Amino acid sequence: MTKDVKAIDWGARTKGILKAELKRRNVSYRKLAEKLEPLGVKETERNIANKIARDSFTAVFLLQCLEAIGVRKLRLDD
């Protein structure tokens, strides 16, 4: 089934993917901040919460988060 690409809220979808992966691994924003540090990414729990709430974080930040929490495969379909 083909979705109407124009109707997709890309920010919300990206946020949902990241939040689902964090929840799946039981990783809080505080724990994520700790896991990002070895990658050279210095973020506070509050900064992470704000970025994710805005639905407009960068692809770089998304990839850093996924790497930090050990995501090796990402499923994008429902």
Protein Blocks (a to p, Z undefined) as FASTA:
>chain_A
ZZdfklpcfklmmmmmmmmmmmmnopafklmmmmmmmnopacdfklmmmmmmnopacfkl
mmmmmmmnopabdcfbZZ
